[in-house]
């Protein structure tokens, strides 16, 4: 036991990585437990259409955040000046200005979005939800420096506390009003709670307004490709809801949102680990620098993929039982959705650890190329699938997009010495077998989606 604990101690990279991964996983597990508990309570207090409306609100607010992301976090994580006060305060100044611009754009989009989706309530909800973007702009850069140095323990606790405050507020307001407004205002309360907790709870000097030309130039130079990449990442991560919102009723969209939440939490956990841990790892131990670095990253990659595939497989095989156990009959259609979604996510898990090698090397241009190809493939296939074959066609299309774009990911990984052919072959066979088993077991709940 002491030998096992010893690898977690010290200031070495492996020890910091293990501690950080453990913290991220525990924090994510806690966050998802809070989200699931609130989801179950809110599903009984509200109605499926409420989750459909919030999915559309999220499309706009998350879309605005992604379409304007200038890469503040990755810039701080990879830059040699990532601890310089001038660099950090310039980054914070840009972040604050961006937050207010996003809120203004959300207000301007409210009426057009309400008309586009045929839901007048969006005109009221979007300006309120958009306030969370302005609040988040004031978040201290100490959040990013903690991630830069793989010191995530206190940050994770503060994140969980902010989410808990938001959840308690949502549930209380939903119980009192039975209104979607509880979810809208709750998102703003969560943002305010995170701002206050991280401002007072993280060590280090507070940020101040500063404009340093050299720092701004570096941030813009690196961030211009991140800006374009996250715009395409929005299409990959939120495009399904934006497109399906035009083809499905709010009730079915709300049920889809539930199914996506359950199927997607393992992959989102993997993304959280990769984004918070792998840039520092690739920065300090680039795989192309030595055989030892490559071997360490290979072991880390296999461990990450094994854990993700196992968790996603549980969703694919046991998802229908989970839905029928946790939710009432109004959400029964999510049983088939969760199976198809999880099968598609098995393929995404295989290449999850590759793209951060480019960001760690400052190669945001190739990262943009990959994000663009992924977005074009997913949106294009999704439109073809849903228009020709309905909801089931859309779900299958999203799975195929990940397979089609994987060669581009291989190109990106090979450029930075990160590709592992044996890893991909092994886990592709495992994913294919698990997906076939899940479809065979649950075809009875999948077929009605057609």
For each residue, the residues with C-beta under 8 A, 3 or more apart:
1: 4 5
2: 5 6
3: 6 7
4: 1 7 8
5: 1 2 8 9
6: 2 3 9
7: 3 4 14 15 18
8: 4 5 15 18 19 22
9: 5 6 15
10: 15
11: 15 16
12: 15 16
13: 16 17 280 281 284 285
14: 7 17 18 296
15: 7 8 9 10 11 12 18 19
16: 11 12 13 19 20 149 150 280
17: 13 14 20 21 150 277 280 281 300
18: 7 8 14 15 21 22
19: 8 15 16 22 23 150 152 153
20: 16 17 23 24 150 151 152 276 277
21: 17 18 24 25 273 277
22: 8 18 19 25 26
23: 19 20 26 27 152 153 156
24: 20 21 27 28 152 156 269 272 273 276 277
25: 21 22 28 29 269 273
26: 22 23 29 30 156
27: 23 24 30 31 152 156 157 159 160
28: 24 25 31 32 268 269 272 273
29: 25 26 32 33 269
30: 26 27 33 34 160
31: 27 28 34 35 159 160 163
32: 28 29 35 36 265 269
33: 29 30 36 37
34: 30 31 37 38 160 163 164 167
35: 31 32 38 39 163 167 261
36: 32 33 39 40 326
37: 33 34 40 41 167
38: 34 35 41 42 167 170 171
39: 35 36 42 43 258 261
40: 36 37 43 44 326 327
41: 37 38 44 45 171 174
42: 38 39 45 46 50 170 171 174 182 183
43: 39 40 46 51 258 327 328 331
44: 40 41 328
45: 41 42 171 174 175 178
46: 42 43 50 51 174 178 180 182 183
47: 50 251 254 330
48: 51 52 250 251 252 254 255 330 331
49: 52 53 250 251 254
50: 42 46 47 53 54 180 183 254
51: 43 46 48 54 55 253 254 255 257 258
52: 48 49 55 56 245 248 249 250 251 252 253 254 257
53: 49 50 56 57 119 121 122 125 180 250 254
54: 50 51 57 58 180 183 184 257
55: 51 52 58 59 241 245 253 254 256 257
56: 52 53 59 60 113 117 119 122 241 245 253
57: 53 54 60 61 122 125 126 129 183 184
58: 54 55 61 62 238 241
59: 55 56 62 63 238 241 242 245
60: 56 57 63 64 106 109 113 126 129 130
61: 57 58 64 65 106 126 129 130 132 133 187
62: 58 59 65 66 234 237 238
63: 59 60 66 67 234 238 242
64: 60 61 67 68 102 105 106 109 130 133
65: 61 62 68 69 102 133 136
66: 62 63 69 230 231 233 234 237 238
67: 63 64 230 231 234
68: 64 65 98 101 102 227
69: 65 66 72 223 226 227 230 231
70: 75 94 98 219 220 223 224 226 227
71: 74 75 219 222 223 225 226 227 230 364
72: 69 75 76 91 94 95 141 144 219 223
73: 76 77 144 147
74: 71 77 78 222 226 279 359 364
75: 70 71 72 78 79 82 91 218 219 222 223 226
76: 72 73 79 82 87 88 91 141 144 145 148
77: 73 74 82 144 147 148 279 280 283 359 360
78: 74 75 82 222 279 283 359 360 361 362
79: 75 76 82 87 218 222
80:
81: 84 86 87 215 218
82: 75 76 77 78 79 87 88 144 145 148
83: 88 145 148
84: 81 87 88 215
85: 88 89 205
86: 81 89 90 210 212 215
87: 76 79 81 82 84 90 91 212 215 218 219
88: 76 82 83 84 85 91 92 141 144 145 207
89: 85 86 92 93 141 207 208 209 210 212
90: 86 87 93 94 210 211 212 215 216 219
91: 72 75 76 87 88 94 95 141 144 215 219
92: 88 89 95 96 140 141 207 208 209 210
93: 89 90 96 97 209 210 211
94: 70 72 90 91 97 98 216 219
95: 72 91 92 98 99 137 138 139 141
96: 92 93 99 100 137 138 209
97: 93 94 100 101 137
98: 68 70 94 95 101 102 137
99: 95 96 102 103 133 134 135 136 137 138
100: 96 97 103 104 134 137
101: 68 97 98 104 105
102: 64 65 68 98 99 105 106 130 133 134 137
103: 99 100 106 107 127 130 131 133 134
104: 100 101 107 108
105: 64 101 102 108 109 130
106: 60 61 64 102 103 109 110 126 127 129 130 133
107: 103 104 110 126 127 130
108: 104 105 112
109: 60 64 105 106 112 113 126
110: 106 107 113 114 122 123 124 125 126 127
111: 114 115 123
112: 108 109 115 116
113: 56 60 109 110 116 117 122 123 126
114: 110 111 117 118 119 120 121 122 123 126
115: 111 112 118
116: 112 113 246
117: 56 113 114 122 245 246
118: 114 115
119: 53 56 114 122 250
120: 114 123 124
121: 53 114 124 125 180
122: 53 56 57 110 113 114 117 119 125 126
123: 110 111 113 114 120 126
124: 110 120 121 127 128
125: 53 57 110 121 122 128 129 180 181 184
126: 57 60 61 106 107 109 110 113 114 122 123 129 130
127: 103 106 107 110 124 130 131
128: 124 125 131 181 184 185 188
129: 57 60 61 106 125 126 132 184 187 188
130: 60 61 64 102 103 105 106 107 126 127 133 134
131: 103 127 128 134 135 188 191
132: 61 129 135 136 187 188 190 191
133: 61 64 65 99 102 103 106 130 136 137
134: 99 100 102 103 130 131 137 138
135: 99 131 132 138 188 191 192 195
136: 65 99 132 133 139 191 194 195
137: 95 96 97 98 99 100 102 133 134
138: 95 96 99 134 135 195 199
139: 95 136 143 194 195 198
140: 92 143 198 199 202 204 206 207
141: 72 76 88 89 91 92 95 144 145 207
142: 145 146 198 202 203 204
143: 139 140 146 147 155 198 202
144: 72 73 76 77 82 88 91 141 147 148
145: 76 82 83 88 141 142 148 149 204
146: 142 143 149 151 152 154 155 202
147: 73 77 143 144 150 152 155 276 280
148: 76 77 82 83 144 145 280
149: 16 145 146 280
150: 16 17 19 20 147 277 280
151: 20 146 154 155
152: 19 20 23 24 27 146 147 155 156 276
153: 19 23 156 157
154: 146 151 157 158 201 202
155: 143 146 147 151 152 158 159 198 202
156: 23 24 26 27 152 153 159 160
157: 27 153 154 160 161
158: 154 155 161 162 194 197 198 201 202
159: 27 31 155 156 162 163 194
160: 27 30 31 34 156 157 163 164
161: 157 158 164 165 193 197
162: 158 159 165 166 190 193 194 197
163: 31 34 35 159 160 166 167 190
164: 34 160 161 167 168
165: 161 162 168 169 189 190 193
166: 162 163 169 170 186 187 189 190 193
167: 34 35 37 38 163 164 170 171 186
168: 164 165 171 172
169: 165 166 172 173 182 185 186 189 190
170: 38 42 166 167 173 174 182 183 186 189
171: 38 41 42 45 167 168 174 175 182
172: 168 169 175 176
173: 169 170 176 177 179 181 182 185 186
174: 41 42 45 46 170 171 177 178 179 182 183
175: 45 171 172 178
176: 172 173
177: 173 174 181 182
178: 45 46 174 175
179: 173 174 182
180: 46 50 53 54 121 125 183 184
181: 125 128 173 177 184 185
182: 42 46 169 170 171 173 174 177 179 185 186
183: 42 46 50 54 57 170 174 180 186 187
184: 54 57 125 128 129 180 181 187 188
185: 128 169 173 181 182 188 189
186: 166 167 169 170 173 182 183 189 190
187: 61 129 132 166 183 184 190 191
188: 128 129 131 132 135 184 185 191 192
189: 165 166 169 170 185 186 192 193
190: 132 162 163 165 166 169 186 187 193 194
191: 131 132 135 136 187 188 194 195
192: 135 188 189 195 196
193: 161 162 165 166 189 190 196 197
194: 136 139 158 159 162 190 191 197 198
195: 135 136 138 139 191 192 198 199
196: 192 193 199 200
197: 158 161 162 193 194 200 201
198: 139 140 142 143 155 158 194 195 201 202
199: 138 140 195 196 202 206
200: 196 197
201: 154 158 197 198
202: 140 142 143 146 154 155 158 198 199
203: 142
204: 140 142 145
205: 85
206: 140 199
207: 88 89 92 140 141
208: 89 92
209: 89 92 93 96
210: 86 89 90 92 93
211: 90 93 216
212: 86 87 89 90 215 216
213: 216 217
214: 217 218
215: 81 84 86 87 90 91 212 218 219
216: 90 94 211 212 213 219 220
217: 213 214 220 221
218: 75 79 81 87 214 215 221 222
219: 70 71 72 75 87 90 91 94 215 216 222 223
220: 70 216 217 223 224
221: 217 218 224
222: 71 74 75 78 79 218 219 225 226 362 364
223: 69 70 71 72 75 219 220 226 227 364
224: 70 220 221 227 228 364
225: 71 222 228 229 364 365 367 368
226: 69 70 71 74 75 222 223 229 230 364 367 368
227: 68 69 70 71 223 224 230 231
228: 224 225 231 232 368 371 372
229: 225 226 232 233 364 367 368 371 372
230: 66 67 69 71 226 227 233 234 371
231: 66 67 69 227 228 234 235
232: 228 229 235 236 368 371 372 374 375 376
233: 66 229 230 236 237 371 375
234: 62 63 66 67 230 231 237 238 239 375
235: 231 232 238 239 375 378 379
236: 232 233 239 371 374 375 378 379
237: 62 66 233 234
238: 58 59 62 63 66 234 235 241 242
239: 234 235 236 242 243 375 378 379 382
240: 243 244 260 378 382 394 398
241: 55 56 58 59 238 244 245 253 256 257
242: 59 63 238 239 245 246
243: 239 240 246 247 379 382 383 386 394
244: 240 241 247 248 253 256 386 391 394
245: 52 55 56 59 117 241 242 248 253
246: 116 117 242 243
247: 243 244 386 387 391 394
248: 52 244 245 252 253 256 391
249: 52 252 253
250: 48 49 52 53 119 253 254
251: 47 48 49 52 254 255
252: 48 52 248 249 255 256 333 391
253: 51 52 55 56 241 244 245 248 249 250 256 257
254: 47 48 49 50 51 52 53 55 250 251 257 258
255: 48 51 251 252 258 259 330 331 333 334 337
256: 55 241 244 248 252 253 259 260 334 337 391
257: 51 52 54 55 241 253 254 260 261
258: 39 43 51 254 255 261 262 323 327 331 334
259: 255 256 262 263 319 323 333 334 337 338 341
260: 240 256 257 263 264 337 341
261: 35 39 257 258 264 265
262: 258 259 265 315 319 322 323 334 338
263: 259 260 312 315 316 319 337 338 341 342 345
264: 260 261 267 268 341 345
265: 32 261 262 268 269 315
266: 269 270 308 311 312 314 315 345 349
267: 264 270 271 308 312 345 348 349 352
268: 28 264 265 271 272
269: 24 25 28 29 32 265 266 272 273 308 311
270: 266 267 273 274 304 307 308 349 352
271: 267 268 274 275 352
272: 24 28 268 269 275 276
273: 21 24 25 28 269 270 276 277 278 304
274: 270 271 277 278 304 352 353 356
275: 271 272 278 279 356
276: 20 24 147 152 272 273
277: 17 20 21 24 150 273 274 280 281
278: 273 274 275 281 282 353 356 357 360
279: 74 77 78 275 282 283 356 359 360
280: 13 16 17 77 147 148 149 150 277 283 284 360
281: 13 17 277 278 284 285 297 300 360
282: 278 279 285 286 287 297 356 357 359 360 361 416 418
283: 77 78 279 280 286 360
284: 13 280 281
285: 13 281 282 289 293 296 297
286: 282 283 289 293 357 360 361 416 417
287: 282 293 294 297 357 416 417 418
288: 293 294 416 417 418
289: 285 286 293 417
290: 293 294
291: 294 295
292: 295 296
293: 285 286 287 288 289 290 296 297
294: 287 288 290 291 297 298 417
295: 291 292 298 299
296: 14 285 292 293 299 300
297: 281 282 285 287 293 294 300 301 418
298: 294 295 301 302 420 423
299: 295 296 302 303
300: 17 281 296 297 303 304 353
301: 297 298 304 305 353 420 423
302: 298 299 305 306 423
303: 299 300 306 307
304: 270 273 274 300 301 307 308 352 353
305: 301 302 308 309 349 350 352 353 423 427
306: 302 303 309 310
307: 270 303 304 310 311
308: 266 267 269 270 304 305 311 312 349 352
309: 305 306 312 313 346 349 427 430 431 434
310: 306 307 313 314
311: 266 269 307 308 314 315
312: 263 266 267 308 309 315 316 342 345 346 349
313: 309 310 316 317 342 346 434 438
314: 266 310 311 317 318
315: 262 263 265 266 311 312 318 319 322 338 342
316: 263 312 313 319 338 339 342 343 346 434 435 438
317: 313 314 434 437 438 441
318: 314 315 321 322
319: 259 262 263 315 316 322 323 335 338 339 342 442
320: 323 324 335 336 338 339 442 445
321: 318 324 325
322: 262 315 318 319 325 326 338
323: 258 259 262 319 320 326 327 331 332 334 335 338
324: 320 321 327 332 335
325: 321 322
326: 36 40 322 323
327: 40 43 258 323 324 330 331 332 334
328: 43 44 331
329: 332
330: 47 48 255 327
331: 43 48 255 258 323 327 328 334
332: 323 324 327 329 335
333: 252 255 259 336 337 448 449
334: 255 256 258 259 262 323 327 331 337 338
335: 319 320 323 324 332 338 339 442 445
336: 320 333 339 340 392 442 445 446 447 448 449
337: 255 256 259 260 263 333 334 340 341 391 395 449
338: 259 262 263 315 316 319 320 322 323 334 335 341 342
339: 316 319 320 335 336 342 343 438 439 442 445 446
340: 336 337 343 344 392 395 396 399 439 446 449
341: 259 260 263 264 337 338 344 345 395 398
342: 263 312 313 315 316 319 338 339 345 346 438
343: 316 339 340 346 399 434 435 438 439
344: 340 341 347 348 395 396 398 399 400 402
345: 263 264 266 267 312 341 342 348 349 399
346: 309 312 313 316 342 343 349 350 431 434 435
347: 344 350 399 402 403 406 428 431
348: 267 344 345 351 352 402
349: 266 267 270 305 308 309 312 345 346 352 427 431
350: 305 346 347 406 423 424 427 428 431
351: 348 354 355 406 409 410 413 424
352: 267 270 271 274 304 305 308 348 349
353: 274 278 300 301 304 305 356 418
354: 351 357 409 410 412 413 418 419
355: 351 358 359 367 370 409 412 413
356: 274 275 278 279 282 353 359 360
357: 278 282 286 287 354 360 361 412 413 416 417 418
358: 355 361 363 364 366 367 370 412 415 416
359: 74 77 78 279 282 355 356 362 363 364 367
360: 77 78 278 279 280 281 282 283 286 356 357 416
361: 78 282 286 357 358 416
362: 78 222 359
363: 358 359 366 367 415 416
364: 71 74 222 223 224 225 226 229 358 359 367 368
365: 225 368 369
366: 358 363 369 370 412 415
367: 225 226 229 355 358 359 363 364 370 371 412
368: 225 226 228 229 232 364 365 371 372
369: 365 366 372 373 408 412
370: 355 358 366 367 373 374 405 408 409 412
371: 228 229 230 232 233 236 367 368 374 375
372: 228 229 232 368 369 375 376
373: 369 370 376 377 405 408
374: 232 236 370 371 377 378 401 402 405 408
375: 232 233 234 235 236 239 371 372 378 379
376: 232 372 373 379 380
377: 373 374 380 381 401 404 405
378: 235 236 239 240 374 375 381 382 397 398 401 402 405
379: 235 236 239 243 375 376 382 383
380: 376 377 383 384
381: 377 378 384 385 397 398 400 401 404
382: 239 240 243 378 379 385 386 394 397 398 401
383: 243 379 380 386 387
384: 380 381 387 388 393 397
385: 381 382 388 389 393 394 395 396 397 398
386: 243 244 247 382 383 389 390 391 393 394 397
387: 247 383 384 393
388: 384 385 393
389: 385 386 392 393 394 396 450
390: 386 393 394 449 450
391: 244 247 248 252 256 337 386 394 395 449 450
392: 336 340 389 395 396 446 449 450
393: 384 385 386 387 388 389 390 396 397 450
394: 240 243 244 247 382 385 386 389 390 391 397 398
395: 337 340 341 344 385 391 392 398 399 449
396: 340 344 385 389 392 393 399 400
397: 378 381 382 384 385 386 393 394 400 401
398: 240 341 344 378 381 382 385 394 395 401 402
399: 340 343 344 345 347 395 396 402 403
400: 344 381 396 397 403 404
401: 374 377 378 381 382 397 398 404 405
402: 344 347 348 374 378 398 399 405 406
403: 347 399 400 406
404: 377 381 400 401
405: 370 373 374 377 378 401 402 408 409
406: 347 350 351 402 403 409 410 424
407: 410 411
408: 369 370 373 374 405 411 412
409: 351 354 355 370 405 406 412 413
410: 351 354 406 407 413 414 419 424
411: 407 408 414 415
412: 354 355 357 358 366 367 369 370 408 409 415 416
413: 351 354 355 357 409 410 416 418 419
414: 410 411 417 418 419
415: 358 363 366 411 412
416: 282 286 287 288 357 358 360 361 363 412 413
417: 286 287 288 289 294 357 414
418: 282 287 288 297 353 354 357 413 414
419: 354 410 413 414 424
420: 298 301 423 424
421: 424 425
422: 425 426
423: 298 301 302 305 350 420 426 427
424: 350 351 406 410 419 420 421 427 428
425: 421 422 428 429
426: 422 423 429 430
427: 305 309 349 350 423 424 430 431
428: 347 350 424 425 431 432
429: 425 426 432 433
430: 309 426 427 433 434
431: 309 346 347 349 350 427 428 434 435
432: 428 429 435 436
433: 429 430 436 437
434: 309 313 316 317 343 346 430 431 437 438
435: 316 343 346 431 432 438 439
436: 432 433 439 440
437: 317 433 434 440 441
438: 313 316 317 339 342 343 434 435 441 442
439: 339 340 343 435 436 442 443 446
440: 436 437 443
441: 317 437 438
442: 319 320 335 336 339 438 439 445 446
443: 439 440 446 447
444: 447
445: 320 335 336 339 442 448
446: 336 339 340 392 439 442 443 449
447: 336 443 444 450
448: 333 336 445
449: 333 336 337 340 390 391 392 395 446
450: 389 390 391 392 393 447
